[in-house]
């Protein structure tokens, strides 16, 4: 199973393409170009590092932009700023896929009563500060004529899962097997 079948961006691209939308995706390598073309997705030879201007140009040609990358903090911050700036005044849609991990807190394993509604202020953990700042940049673009939103999908389960759920399940099973409810 290829990586793009396991993550939100790849699944979303396949879904939208199946609905008849024209989809473009960033391709950093020739293998990625071939993989995208095979799936009916127009490859854009770009990345969020040295070829970020090409990514921004492709965003300007699109009706809507979905940022689904998991880039390093500097790349993500710069890309969010540049996307928001380039899309200003266009009325286009910018969807920033983040994650519920931005709400993480260090509790040393203890239960926390903290819950957050959509617009509640909170202080993110240092590891998530860059992501929260990128979210805020995307949301602030609404004031500049961009239809922007942030979506924080929860943990994803599915075939080939290799992320947090796959690591958490054995621990939860071991700790609950000796606990009566």
Long-range contacts (C-beta under 8 A, 24 or more apart in sequence): 1-159, 1-160, 2-35, 4-35, 5-159, 5-160, 6-156, 6-158, 6-159, 6-160, 6-161, 6-162, 7-68, 7-156, 8-68, 8-97, 8-153, 8-156, 9-66, 9-68, 9-69, 9-97, 12-66, 12-68, 13-39, 13-41, 14-39, 17-41, 24-58, 24-61, 24-62, 26-55, 26-58, 26-69, 48-75, 48-76, 48-78, 48-79, 49-75, 52-78, 52-79, 52-82, 55-79, 56-82, 56-83, 56-86, 59-83, 59-86, 59-87, 60-86, 60-87, 60-90, 62-92, 63-92, 63-93, 64-92, 64-93, 64-94, 64-95, 65-92, 65-93, 65-94, 65-95, 66-95, 66-97, 67-94, 67-95, 67-96, 67-97, 67-138, 68-97, 73-130, 73-131, 76-130, 76-131, 76-134, 77-130, 77-133, 77-134, 77-137, 79-134, 80-133, 80-134, 80-137, 80-138, 81-137, 83-138, 83-141, 84-137, 84-138, 84-140, 84-141, 84-144, 84-146, 84-148, 87-141, 87-144, 87-146, 88-141, 88-144, 88-145, 88-146, 89-144, 89-145, 90-145, 90-146, 91-145, 91-146, 91-147, 92-146, 92-147, 93-146, 93-147, 93-148, 93-149, 94-138, 94-141, 94-146, 94-147, 94-148, 94-149, 95-148, 95-149, 95-150, 95-151, 96-134, 96-135, 96-138, 96-139, 96-148, 96-149, 96-150, 96-151, 97-150, 97-151, 97-153, 98-131, 98-134, 98-135, 98-150, 98-151, 98-152, 99-131, 99-152, 99-153, 100-152, 100-153, 100-154, 100-155, 101-128, 101-131, 102-128, 102-131, 102-132, 102-135, 102-152, 103-128, 103-152, 104-128
